[in-house]
Amino acid sequence: MDNKIKGLIEKLISKTKSGKAHWGKTSSENEYKLAFKNAMITSDTWFDNTTGMQVADFIIRNNRGDTIQQFVFHESEDGFELLKNLNASIVESYFKVDETINDIFNELDSDKDVGKKDDPLPF
């Protein structure tokens, strides 16, 4: 992976952590997409049963959906940690982890009761 792509991924991590990148989910379990005017980026992680390792990928597609660059790294390879960090920032942003935890703290810090009696879980 060249420095230009590393810089792009670092900018994506920064933009995602600041809440200014709005990722969507794809049909794959751990894959997320970010749409641009003339491009789309996807980021995915999975466990490779053949190698017994975690794998991360990063794909850049043009406005027709053609793959123009793809990077796939197993956990033992250079580049994996950067893609893993990107995916972690995406997951935190997509699922609103910080906002949810802050909401829980706010409720617990108030004088109001928390929870609902006999409220079934939505899952």
C-alpha positions in Angstrom: 0.0 0.0 0.0 1.5 3.3 -1.0 1.7 6.5 1.1 -1.2 8.1 -0.9 -3.6 5.3 0.1 -2.3 5.3 3.7 -3.0 9.0 3.9 -6.4 8.5 2.4 -7.2 5.9 5.1 -5.9 8.1 7.9 -8.1 10.9 6.6 -11.1 8.6 6.6 -10.4 7.5 10.2 -10.1 11.1 11.3 -13.3 12.2 9.4 -15.2 9.2 10.8 -14.1 9.8 14.4 -15.1 13.4 14.1 -18.6 12.3 13.0 -18.3 13.9 9.6 -18.2 10.7 7.5 -21.6 8.9 7.2 -21.0 5.3 6.5 -23.7 2.9 5.5 -24.0 -0.9 5.8 -23.8 -3.3 2.9 -25.4 -6.7 2.7 -22.2 -8.3 4.0 -22.1 -8.8 7.8 -19.1 -6.6 8.6 -18.8 -4.4 5.4 -19.5 -0.7 5.4 -19.7 1.8 2.5 -19.0 5.5 2.1 -20.4 7.2 -1.0 -18.7 10.2 -2.6 -19.8 12.2 -5.6 -17.8 10.0 -8.1 -16.7 7.1 -6.0 -17.5 4.7 -3.3 -15.3 3.1 -0.6 -16.0 -0.1 1.2 -14.3 -1.5 4.3 -14.8 -5.1 5.5 -13.3 -7.5 8.1 -13.8 -11.2 8.4 -12.3 -14.4 9.7 -10.6 -16.6 7.1 -11.2 -20.2 8.1 -8.6 -21.4 5.6 -5.7 -19.5 7.2 -7.2 -19.1 10.7 -6.6 -15.3 10.5 -8.5 -12.1 10.6 -8.7 -10.4 7.2 -9.4 -6.7 6.4 -10.1 -5.2 3.0 -10.4 -1.7 1.6 -11.9 -1.2 -1.9 -12.2 2.0 -4.0 -14.9 1.9 -6.7 -15.6 4.5 -9.4 -19.0 6.0 -10.1 -20.0 2.9 -12.2 -19.1 0.5 -9.4 -16.0 -0.8 -11.0 -13.2 -1.7 -8.5 -10.3 0.6 -9.2 -8.1 -0.4 -6.2 -8.4 -3.1 -3.7 -6.3 -4.0 -0.7 -6.6 -7.2 1.3 -4.5 -7.9 4.4 -4.3 -10.8 6.8 -3.6 -10.0 10.4 0.1 -10.9 10.0 0.7 -8.4 7.1 1.6 -4.8 7.1 -1.5 -2.7 6.4 -3.8 -4.9 8.5 -3.7 -2.7 11.6 -4.5 0.4 9.6 -7.5 -1.2 8.0 -8.6 -2.7 11.4 -8.4 0.8 12.9 -10.5 2.2 10.0 -13.1 -0.5 10.5 -13.2 0.0 14.3 -13.8 3.7 13.8 -16.6 3.0 11.3 -18.3 0.5 13.6 -18.2 3.0 16.5 -19.6 5.7 14.3 -22.3 3.5 12.6 -23.6 2.1 15.8 -23.3 5.4 17.7 -21.3 3.8 20.5 -20.2 7.0 22.2 -23.6 8.6 21.9 -25.3 5.5 23.4 -22.9 5.3 26.3 -23.2 9.0 27.0 -27.0 8.7 27.0 -26.8 5.9 29.5 -24.5 8.0 31.8 -26.9 11.0 31.5 -29.9 8.8 32.5 -27.9 7.3 35.4 -26.7 10.7 36.6 -30.3 12.1 36.7 -32.7 11.7 39.6 -35.2 10.0 37.5 -35.9 6.3 37.5 -34.3 4.3 34.7 -35.7 1.3 32.8 -39.3 0.2 32.3 -41.0 -2.5 34.2 -41.8 -5.6 32.1 -40.4 -4.0 29.0 -39.3 -6.9 26.6 -36.1 -6.5 24.7 -36.6 -5.5 21.1 -34.4 -8.4 19.9 
